[in-house]
Amino acid sequence: MSKLRIGALPDDKPVKVTVELPASVHRDLIAYAEAVARESGQRIDPAKLIAPMLARFMATDRGFAKARRAGHSPRAGEAEG
């Protein structure tokens, strides 16, 4: 199996967010957690994968990076108003 994009999860202070997922996305999230468990030997709660997946997505989104550099989105730690 090829290396997964999500590796070890950092220990960071979380912010609670409630989200509804389509059933197909939830099934895929569970399957991804199972793949992580097979690769790392460590079981993980599928919900704990959501944050690093979103972070990875945003970190590699060129359009988002360009908009952020242009000042079109709030910087980390700032509240939207």
C-alpha positions in Angstrom: 0.0 0.0 0.0 1.3 3.5 -0.8 2.1 6.0 2.0 -1.0 7.7 3.2 -1.2 11.5 3.1 -2.2 11.8 6.8 0.5 10.7 9.2 0.8 11.1 13.0 -1.7 13.4 14.5 -0.4 16.4 16.4 -1.5 17.0 20.0 -3.2 20.4 19.8 -5.9 22.2 21.8 -9.1 21.4 19.8 -12.0 23.6 18.9 -15.4 21.8 18.9 -17.2 21.8 15.6 -20.4 19.9 14.7 -20.7 18.8 11.1 -23.0 16.5 9.2 -21.4 14.2 6.7 -23.0 12.4 3.8 -23.2 8.6 4.6 -20.8 7.8 1.8 -18.2 10.3 3.2 -18.6 8.8 6.6 -18.0 5.3 5.2 -14.9 6.4 3.4 -13.7 8.1 6.6 -14.1 4.9 8.5 -12.3 3.0 5.7 -9.4 5.6 5.8 -9.1 5.1 9.6 -8.9 1.4 9.1 -6.1 1.9 6.5 -4.2 4.2 8.9 -4.6 1.4 11.6 -3.2 -1.2 9.2 -0.3 1.0 8.2 0.6 2.4 11.7 -0.6 -0.4 13.9 -2.5 2.1 15.9 -6.3 2.3 15.9 -7.7 5.8 15.5 -11.1 7.4 15.9 -12.2 8.3 12.3 -13.5 11.7 13.5 -9.9 12.6 14.5 -8.9 12.4 10.9 -11.2 15.2 9.8 -9.0 18.1 11.0 -5.7 16.9 9.5 -7.5 16.1 6.3 -8.9 19.6 6.1 -5.6 21.1 7.1 -3.8 19.1 4.3 -6.4 20.1 1.8 -6.1 23.8 2.6 -2.3 23.7 2.7 -2.2 22.3 -0.8 -5.0 24.5 -2.3 -3.2 27.1 -4.5 -6.3 29.2 -4.9 -6.7 29.5 -1.2 -3.1 30.3 -0.6 -3.3 33.0 -3.3 -6.4 34.5 -1.7 -4.9 34.4 1.7 -1.7 36.2 0.6 -3.9 38.8 -1.1 -5.7 39.3 2.3 -9.1 37.9 1.2 -9.4 35.6 4.2 -8.8 35.9 8.0 -5.4 34.9 9.3 -5.2 32.1 11.9 -6.3 33.3 15.3 -8.4 36.2 14.1 -12.1 36.2 14.4 -14.3 36.9 11.4 -16.5 39.9 12.0 
